[in-house]
Amino acid sequence: MFGLVSSRYLVIAGIAWGVFYVRQSDSLAARKIQQRPPRMQDYRREIGYSILTFCVFATAAVAVFTDPLRQYTRLYTNIADYGWPYFIASVVAIILLHDAYFYFAHRAMHHPKIYRLFHRTHHRSTNPTPWAAFAFNPLEALVEAAPIVFFVCLFPVHPLAILTWLLFMTVYNVYGHLGWELYPLNAPHHPILKWLNTSVSHNQHHQFAHSNYGLYFTWWDRWFGTLHPDYATQFDEVARRN
């Protein structure tokens, strides 16, 4: 299980790092959100803590997917039992629920009384790279792994739905820490795209800490007034670069 979760991270983050940091073209260089390059010690720290994170993730997955705890979950193995529409709906529901969980758990970990204990390690990456996507200390890794347990106990879930969500989460998390913006100009002003979280948004979170807590979407930040006031301005500035 450790090999499965870690290889997904290594492949996706490795491809992003290779394209944007190793084989960087002049056209890509202009779109880097923070122009300063990361340090080698940042890479080492991000990868090292990510490996610890995947040990925690793998332990959580083994606990719910194997006996004796599996009997207490609502996992099912035959997609025909609920059909493909339900399978697709379950993946969408997991993504939406995870986004809500992440926002409130993330914001809670910024409370001064527990910030250093849970979340300070991740924020050592003030200029994040794709390798920072899962650079958590073990306590935060437990918080991030908890939804795996919640979802398989909350409603019927096929293991493939969990894997689909984890793949989506990994891709979007790597994009959020990419350090480059990929969405088009004026995305924060678009009636649909404005609700999607961007690399600029999460990069601002690593720069300024007390704003932009969302993962996939911006609606929780917009509804609770935690979206950085200069988010749209910085996004447009980065997106206009050539």
PyMOL commands that set and color helices and strands:
alter all, ss='L'
color gray80, all
select helices_A, chain A and resi 2-22+26-29+40-65+69-72+79-81+84-109+115-118+122-124+130-134+138-154+159-176+187-189+193-195+199-208+219-224+231-239
alter helices_A, ss='H'
color red, helices_A
deselect
rebuild
show_as cartoon
